[in-house]
Amino acid sequence: MGVFEELRERGLIAQLTDEEKIRELINAGKAVFYIGFDPTADSLHVGHFMALCLMKRLQEAGNRPIALVGGGPA
């Protein structure tokens, strides 16, 4: 089972525009993705933790994460 299939099975993928291409990129460890955190929020919460766990799992599979904090996500 590839990383994409694992994420799908866990319910972490809901909608895609080009599923076959995204599956290939993720499973091959060639995807570049970002997660943004709103700097105006009072604190982080469990939803942020889930995104960080997903980011870690994708990175372990060879994909390249970009974390945004600050002016961009606001």
C-alpha positions in Angstrom: 0.0 0.0 0.0 1.3 3.4 -1.0 1.2 6.6 1.1 -1.7 7.9 -1.0 -3.7 4.8 -0.3 -2.9 5.0 3.4 -4.1 8.6 3.6 -7.3 7.7 1.6 -8.0 4.7 3.9 -7.7 6.9 7.0 -10.1 9.4 5.6 -7.6 12.2 5.1 -8.3 12.7 1.4 -11.7 14.0 0.4 -11.6 15.6 -3.0 -9.0 15.8 -5.8 -8.9 17.3 -9.2 -6.4 14.9 -10.9 -6.3 11.9 -8.6 -4.1 9.7 -10.8 -1.4 12.4 -11.1 -1.5 13.3 -7.4 -1.3 9.6 -6.4 1.8 9.2 -8.6 3.5 12.3 -7.1 2.8 11.3 -3.5 3.6 7.7 -3.8 6.9 8.5 -5.7 7.9 11.1 -3.0 7.9 14.0 -5.5 5.1 16.2 -4.2 5.7 19.7 -2.9 3.0 20.8 -0.5 2.4 23.5 2.0 0.5 24.0 5.3 -0.3 27.5 6.5 -1.0 28.6 10.0 -3.0 31.8 10.8 -0.8 34.1 12.9 -3.8 36.0 14.2 -5.3 33.1 16.0 -5.0 32.9 19.8 -3.4 29.5 19.8 -2.9 26.2 18.0 -5.5 23.4 18.4 -5.9 19.8 17.6 -6.7 20.5 13.9 -3.3 22.1 13.6 -1.7 19.0 15.2 -3.4 16.7 12.6 -2.1 18.9 9.8 1.4 18.7 11.3 1.1 14.9 11.6 0.1 14.6 8.0 3.0 16.9 7.0 5.4 14.6 8.9 4.0 11.5 7.2 4.3 12.9 3.7 7.8 14.1 4.5 8.8 10.7 5.7 7.7 9.3 2.3 10.1 11.7 0.5 7.7 14.5 -0.2 8.8 18.2 0.4 6.8 20.2 2.9 6.6 24.0 3.2 5.3 25.4 6.4 3.9 29.0 6.3 3.5 31.1 9.4 3.0 34.9 9.3 1.8 37.3 6.6 1.1 34.7 3.9 -1.7 32.6 5.6 -3.3 35.7 7.2 
